[in-house]
């Protein structure tokens, strides 16, 4: 190959790489293709997991279906692990990530985030006839918590004086203690409480107050501004219309708490 041909080949390759680097699956591309690829949790119930019939089910899966329905396109679910979420978005293997993903400054260097679409929080859970609205109301009650967790730290640092905290070695032991009424109040993550409700349909338990919020956001590839704007309108529309609240009650057994915007 002559030097001129080599130079031409290198130039063509560089041009192709530049084109690949700026390619985006923005809203118009998705509508033209008639399909949207959305990353959902591979195994993180109740947000996403393999159901009894071999299909993925969960809160995030239902939100993905709503998005495809509103766009009028086919949905292709792409189950991912936590570590795959951002790389799959950056390399155009998916158009959106709806996988219980929290937003933070480090992640925001790589991708864009929508408004919050899903509740993810640590809270106090107890029977409906118990009047509990704040940390101070926990005084005089036995509080069950898994030792060494974020919830344990929050109770230790911010709980009222004389708070009776009963610590257990793992979530299973903590939940068992609540079921057997060894403790009056369960302090844990909302997904753990949701699973407890799902496993025990007759159990009297409800969210009393939120201790620490960490809502989930939809991930959008940088540069896809039209898609980001559409997703934000979608989230607002589904909040106002009550669909997200219905999904929260379906999968988490709780009403949707107020969700902050990004």
ABEGO torsion letter per residue (X at the ends): XBAAAAAAAAAAAAAAAAAAAABBBBAAAAAAAGBBBBBBBABBOAABBBBAAGBBBEAAAAAAAAAAAAAGBBBBBBBBBAAAAAAAAAAGABABBBBGBBBBAAAAAABBBBBBABBBBBBBBBBAABBBABAAAABGBBBBBBBGBAAAAAAAAABBBGBBBBBBABAAAAAAAAAAGABABBBBBAAAAAAAAAABAABBBBBABBABBBBBBBBBBBGBAAAAAAAAAAAAAAAAAGAAAAAAAAAAGBBBBBBBBX
